[in-house]
Amino acid sequence: MTDHPRHPKKHRARVLLSSVFGPYAQDDSYGSRRINPMELYHNQVTRYQGAFSLRMFHRSFGLMLIQSNIDAPCTLLDFPSLDRFIEELRKNRYDVVGISGIIPNIGKVVKMCALVRAHLPNAAIVIGGHVTNKENIHRLVDADHIVKGEGVAWFRRYLGRDPRAPVRHPMTYSGFGSRVMGMTLKDKPGDTAAILIPSVGCPVGCNFCSTSALFGGKGHFIDFYKTGDALFEIMCGIEERLKVNAFFIIDENFLLHRKRALRLLELMQINGKSWSLYLFSSARVLQSYTMEQLIGLGVSWIWMGLEGKQSQYAKLKKVDPHALVRRLQSHGIRVLGSSILGLEDHRPEEMPRIIEEAVSYGTDFHQFMLYTPNAGTPLYAQHKAAGSLLDESEFSPADAHGQYRFNYRHPHIPAGMEEQFLQQAFERDLAVNGPSIVRLVRTQLTGWLKYRRHPDRRIRRRFQQEAKSLGTTYAGAIWAIRRRYDQDSPMAGKMDALLKDLYNAFGLKARLCAPVAGRFLTITMGREERRLANGWTYEPKTHYEKTPAAMAMESTNVQTLKPIASKTANNTCKARAA
Ligand code: SF4
């Protein structure tokens, strides 16, 4: 690749990587939107669940992966404010500034590039992430390099290193700032899953899928760890370093790589690993595994597309998704179903039936998103060819995040009506299935009852680990939530039955803990409800991390900002793929 750009300072170049600036959950001229907060669950899954909503942030894993795999002095600034970003530029002489964002953040990326030019005129600007798929991005942002797709190999080449060197995995937890029922949970080792990134992209290539499109689309993906052996070694390293026994796998369709998954299962069995895996999977792939294999792999939480029986998507062909969801839950596997509203054939008069069908899955969580053509996807190309995309003068890219309105003229749904359908879907799901935390406890209890006496100690131990709070904190949560449903007899009946089952399963401990923890949670929930009524929003804290090379360089300069040693540094040898 002789035409690949190279930085003249190679691996001695000082690099700053930054996500776009916040605050995020507010309406502003840079593209932040109150209804599009930096919280995955509250943004698009539990947003209508009030104080029951699961609130949590996730780091910018792509930037962390790049930082872990370049040996140039590198600083990562995640979730800065605008002032904090400016301060970083003013106080340091970076040679390269990398900025990552999604398309609705284009206004922020434009602003950040202008700031880099003003404060560090000699720095090269590199733009990555989904925003790179935006049409005419070269003309919109003043950047030197627009990098589509995988960034590790690109940066390594750019800095004069071998792009094919083994990938070092970042050592980090999957989420931070978790909050539910007015309680911010402590990010304690052992309680939070670690992040695991085996591959990126998905070869299934659904027409709307931005992630698949970003990494090459249909038929393409990039493996960071090709074999079960390599993955197992990485997981052992993460387990030891972060003291975790659960992994949140950031891989669009982890089980699709069957040979790797089954070898991982074999190694987990040989080495007695009772890990829990949280993963994304398409229904058809999931169905190709036996329940013994899924349980053996520790699959305990699945995010799965449920686009509807009549949808065109191959991932649902020859699958009875209702039966599949019920079967998974009956084995203690929590399911997050994802449904799309506004597919080509959806008509206003059919939306109540479509919503009812989605709600009837009774998943533990349910995501609803609008069918949205994002630049780079086949769906976008199709709308562009048809001339049905809305011009940006009519519809801001900041609003095309899938939780508000269509960015195109829908063939059947009049503009503006989709917003009501989204709201109806979330509200109906809550009304019929109750708060997600209640469903989750039900599924977990079902799994524990089924497997607590399993002959394989490895399996038993995993279910015991996962059930450790069922008879205490979770029993208290159900006790508190039950009191909110005094006026809703069907839901109150379901919660009474769940509480009774928890008391039967965990005995006196649960009977004593439930009212004590429940009264406390009633108070925290009440406070949360008042905060929400007063317009409170939740923002991630800023993370600032330097590699050892950056810290070494720092020690020779005046530095007023205290660096935080990166958890991603030095993740070598044991955690490296063979
Ligand atoms: S199966 Fe899921 S991850 Fe794969 S392309 Fe389709 S939507 Fe994307």
Boltz pocket constraint, residues with backbone or C-beta under 6 A from the ligand:
constraints:
  - pocket:
      binder: B
      contacts: [[A, 202], [A, 203], [A, 204], [A, 205], [A, 206], [A, 209], [A, 211], [A, 212], [A, 252], [A, 253], [A, 282], [A, 305], [A, 315]]
      max_distance: 6.0
